[in-house]
Amino acid sequence: MDASYLDLLMAQQEEVAEAEGGGGGIWVVADLVDGGVAPVTLEAIGAARNLADSLGAYVYGVLLGDGVADLALALYQAGADGVRVADHPALASFAAETYLAVLADLFAAEQPEAVLFGATDMGQQLAARLAQRMGGGLIEHTVALSLDEATRALQASFPVYGGEYFEIAACPQARPQFLTVEPGAFAAPFIDPYRQGSPTMLDVTPLEPAVRRVGEADGFAPPPVPLNRARLIVAAGRQAGDFALVERLAAALGGQVAGDRGARDAGWIESGQVVDLRSATVAPDVYLAVGIRGDTFHNAAIEQARFILAIHPDPQAPIFEVADLGLEADPQQVLPLLLQALE
């Protein structure tokens, strides 16, 4: 065998051993979905791999759960150099206090340069708490990453005002750097089936969380979401006809019922459900106007909605001027068909 080739093999073996030793590097805390590693975790490892190659650092994955050791292979194949696994029945379901205790001890010992989480419910809770506890920096909802090689600081882009524009932030002094990455913002990494590794198992001291879920409360219904924060609204006007159909449609879509002043005057809705500049302005993802003609005050109150669908029999109704999709039809004929399709 050629001596130079043998030296190369030995160098690669030493690199793996050092990676398993830990310390520094870029770490990714895994999210689990349906018994597997979440796509956002693999995307974060791919992003971490690119940054680590520029820094001359290693990438480490962290798995927490019960019976999750076998999932370490997916992290290795996505690009991790080492994997730490905290496998214990106490970690079977996510509890911020329990997970935080494991990660805080791990990161205090390993002193990572940066830690990436998915911008998920778990990731958002853990990243903020760890940054505060360890005196690190925090950048949330990251959609792009670059590196300042002079300071070894990660520069992260994140959306502002729902993606109207993007800002760039960095933590040049605070360490570790904690970031949450948006699902789908980074490309999925190449999965190398030949990458292998043996994860390091962490000792877990069970911690009884101060808050735990004991079940549903009898006779309790959560308060309704305020109309100005609703994500989907089905609003009725005088031309809606059968208001019961509007209520059924809102229930089928998981939305909230509202209306214009004509619907209030007809006794269908309360004053707090009126969409109007003089009452409530709204900005839902979807606004479905059923039989609403659309006067100036109403149309101005819905201009921040992301998508407006209008159903009205009059083709000259002003609501069609602001609607993204308009249907010239009698709502009493259309709504039963929509309900049939949904139900």
DAHUHU-V714215 format. One record per helix or strand of 2 or more residues. SS is the DSSP state (alpha for helix, beta for strand). FROM is the first residue (numbers start at 0). TO is the last residue. If there is no record, write none. Layout:
# DAHUHU-V714215
((SS/FROM/TO) (SS/FROM/TO))
This chain:
# DAHUHU-V714215
((alpha/2/20) (beta/25/28) (beta/31/32) (beta/35/36) (alpha/38/54) (beta/58/64) (alpha/68/77) (beta/81/86) (alpha/88/90) (alpha/95/109) (beta/113/117) (alpha/120/133) (beta/136/147) (beta/152/159) (beta/164/169) (beta/176/180) (beta/199/200) (alpha/226/228) (beta/231/235) (alpha/237/239) (alpha/242/252) (beta/255/258) (alpha/260/264) (alpha/270/272) (beta/273/274) (beta/285/289) (alpha/295/300) (beta/306/311) (alpha/318/321) (beta/324/327) (alpha/330/341))
